[in-house]
Amino acid sequence: MTRAPLALAVLVGAIGLALLPLLAPSYYASLMIPFFGYAIALLGFNLLFGYTGLLSFGHAMFLGFGAYGAAVLAGKLGITSFEIVLIAVMASAALVALPIGLFCVRYVGIFFGMLTLAFGMLFYSFLFKFYHVTGGDSGMRVPRMNILGLEFAQYNKIEFLAGPFYYYSLALLIIAAAVMWRIVHSPFGLHLKAVRDNARKAEYLGVHVHRFRLAAFVISAAYGAAGGAILGFRVGLADPELVYWTQSGQLVFMAVLGGFSNFFGPIIGAFAFTLLQDQLQSLTQYWRFILGAVLAVIVIAFPEGLAGLAGSLRRTLAGKTA
């Protein structure tokens, strides 16, 4: 897709999201908060997966890091500014990801995936077993915080989520996407693609392969923590299930569903997954089976995901009108 149609599609999408709270019931507006959180996390995940070629099976660890970091900072330390909490959990996640990444990025393929899964499950076990520190299976409460220095005390929780926090999260997603767009279209992003396509050739050309992989891992961890903080804020609880391996699989599902070869694919995947999961859960208890079937169809018939399918339809229509 060329720049002009792409910019138009992004603008239309942003306007549609901005109008949603005004046109739809508050339930659907609050439903979009998880979408914003997952979309931000997936921007980082796809930097690692789509642009660097490293598939993590334990990336939900950083979602949990963001949620539990928010619970500790706001609930235990009394920090009421969500901006301070957001910056703190992103920085902390990046610091934690540094030693983990130093170990993991020396491997590729299934070995990298299994190592990240192992670290993710270690973190899950810590959260689940150390009850006196983390609350165990009960989790930790994430209290309501100020945004932009404003309390919005006149709003109850549903009104706050469907109003001020909705637009705040939308703005965070736009900022995060703009920063990531700049990253992947910079010389750094080009180096990552070279490492993904042929690591040995890139190394012969003087690219420090491990360093670039590590940088991508650290950036993706910071994005994951930001998404986790939003998810924890929305529910009001940091739960160890947010770190479980199935959550990491869910991130992979959303990336593949939307199309990890496209910059906006994971965002589309997060949006489609959020709506599809909500509707299927209200219709049947076998919703996971249907989601699995949808993923199988996407992988087999449309390997480029929903974003690739949209591009194919656009090219087909353009060819018919030509």
N, C-alpha and C positions, 0 to 999 in steps of 0.2 A: 504494500500500500504506500502510495506517494505521500509526501509531507502534507499537502493541502487536504486531501480526504481524511488523513489520519488526524490532523488538527481539528477538522470539523467534527469527526466522530467523538473525539475526546471532549470537545466543547459541548456537544449535545448530551453526552453522558453526564458531564458535570452539572449541566443545567437541570437535567432530569432528576439527578440525586438531590439537587438543591430545592427542587419543587416538591419532592416526595412528601415531606411533613405537612405541606399545605394542601395536598390533594388526596392523601391516603390517611387511614386511621393511624393513631399513634403507635399501635402494635407493629405496623410494618416499618415505621421509622425506627423504633427501638430494635427491631429485628436486623436492621442494617448496621448496628454498632458492631456485632461480631464480624460482619462482612468487612468493615473498615479495619478491624484488628487483624483479621486473617490476611487481608489484602496487603497491609504494610509488612507483615511477617513474610508473606510470599514474595514480595519484591526482593527481600534479602535472600530468601531461600533460592529463588531463581537465579540470582547472581552466582550462587554456588553451583546450582544444578545446570541451568540452561546455558550460562556463559562460561563456566569454568569446567563443567563436565564431571562434577563430584556430587554423587547422590547420597544425601544424608538420611539415615533411618532413625536418627535420634534428635532431630531439630526441634521437637516439641519441648526439649529441655530448656530452650531459651524463652519459649512462651511462659513456661513455669517460672523461670528466673524473673521475668518481668512482672508477673502477677504476684509472686511471693515477695519480690523486692518492694512493690507498691504496698503490700500488706505490712511489711516491717517498717518501712519509712513513714507511712501515714498512720498505721495503727499502733506501732510500738514507739516510734520516735516523735510522733506528733507533727510531722511535716504536712501542712495543709495545701501546699501549692502543687498542683498536678504537673506543672512544667518542671519544677525542681525534681520531683519524683521521676518523671520521664527521662530527664537528662541523666539522673543518677543511675537508674536501672540500665540504660543503654551503655553508659560508661563501664558499669560493673560487669555487665554481660560481655563486653569486649575484652575486659581484663581476664575474666574467667576463660573466655574462648581462646585466649592467646596460648596458654600452656597445653590445653586440649588440642588445639589446632597444630601446634608444633609436633605433636606426636602423630596425629591422624593424617596430616597432608603428605606424609612420606609414602602413603599408600593410595591406591586408586581402586576403582571398581568396587567389587563386593567387599574387599578388605576394608576400604574406607567406610562403606556403609555399615558393616558389622561393628567396627570400632565406635562409630558415633552412636549406634544403637546401644552398645555396652555402656558408654558414658551416660546416655540418657536414662537407662534403667538403673544405673547406680544412683543417679540423682533422684529418680522416683523412689527407690528403696529408702534413701535418706529421708525424704519428705514423709514417707508412709510410716517408717519405723520410729523416728525420733519424735514421739508424740509431744514431749514436754517442750520441744523447740518449735516444731512446725504445726502442731495440732493434729498430726496423723491424718486419718481418713476424714476427720472433720474439717480439715483445712484451716486457713487463717482469714479473718475478716478483713476486707478492704473497705475502709470507711470512705464516705463521700468527701471529695476534696474541692478546693476552689479551682476555677479555670480562669486564666487571665486576671487573677487577683479578685475575682467576683464570686460571691457565694451562691447567688441565685436562690436565696432562702425562700422566696415566694413560690417556688416550684416544688411539687412533690417529686418522688423519684422517677415515675413514669414520664411526667411532663419535662423533667430535667433531661432525661435521656433522649426523648423524642424532640427536644427543642435545642437548648444551648449546647449540650454535649454532642448532639448529632452533627451540628454544623462545625463544632470544634474538631470532631473526629474526621469529618470530610475534609476540612482544611489541612489536618495532619497528613491525610492520605495524599492530597494534591502536592504538598511540600515534599513528602517522602518520595513520591513518584518523580517529581522534577529533579530532586537530588540524584536519584538512581539513574534517571535518563542521562544526566550529565556524566555520571560515573561510567556507564556502559558505552557511551559514545566518546569517551576520552581516550588518550593513549593507554591508560591503565586498562580500560575495557578491551581495547584491541589486543593488548598483551594476554588478557585472560582468554580471549577467543583463540589466539594462537596456541596457548597452552592446552586448551580443550581439543583443538583439531589435531595437533601433533606436538606433544610435549618434548619429545627428543629433538625434533628439528628446532623448536623454539629455544631449547637449551643450547644447541649448537650455535644459534644466532646471538647468544649472550643474555637470554632472558633467564632470570632467577626463578625457576619454576616453583620451587617450594615457597619462596617469599610471596609470590603473587597468589598462590593458592591459600596461603595463610591469611593474607590481607582480605581476600574474598570471604574466608571463613569468619574472620573477626567482624567484618561489616555485616554479614548476614546474621550474626549473633545479635548485634546491636538492633537491627531491624526486628528480629524476632522478639527481643525483650520489649520493644516499643509496642508491638502488637499484643503481647501478653499483658502489659499494663492496662491497655484499653479493655481487653477481655475481662480481666479481674475487676476493673472499675465498674463495668457494666453489670456483672453478676453480684458484685459486692463480696466476693469470696475467691480466695486462691485455693484451688483444689488440687490434690496430687494427681487426679485423673487427667488434668491438663497436660501432664508430663508423660503419661503412659504411651507406650509405643504405638498404640492405635491412633493417637493424635498426630504422631509423626507420619503415619501412613495416610492420615487425612490430608496433611499438607501435600504429600506426593500426589494424592488423588486429585486435589484441586489444581495443582500445577499441570498435571496431564490432561485433566478435563478441559482446562482453558487453552492449553497449548504452551509448553515451556519454551518453544522456539521463537515465540513472539513476546515482545516486551510486555504488552498488556494482557497476554494470555492468562497468567496466573490471577490477575485481578478479575478477569471475566470468569475464570474458574471458581474463584471465591464467591462471586456474586451468584453464579448458577448453582453452586453447591448449597449455599445458604437458603435460597428459595426452594430448591428441590428437596432438601432435607426437611424443611419446615412443612411443606405440603405433604410429603410422603408419610411423615410421622403422624400427621392428622388423619391419614387415610388407612394405614395398615401397620401392623406390628412387624411386618417383614420388610421394612423400608431399607434395611441394610442389604438385603438380597437384591432389591431393585437397583440400588445405587451401584452394587457390584456389576450387575448386568449392563447398566449404562456405561460404566468405565470400560467393560470388555468391548462393547460396541464402538466406543470412541477410539480405543486403541487399535482395533482391527480395521474399522472402516475409515476413521478420520485421525490418522496418527499425529496430525498437527493440531488437534484439539478444536474447540469451538472457534477460536480465533482463526485458525487455518481454514475451517469450514466457511466462515464468513468471507474470508478472502477469496476462496474458490468460487463462491456464489457471486461475489462482486465481479470477478473476472469473467465468469460465464455470462452474466447479464451484459457486461460491457462488450463481449464478443458478439452477442446476439443483436445489439443495437448498432454495432459498427457497420 
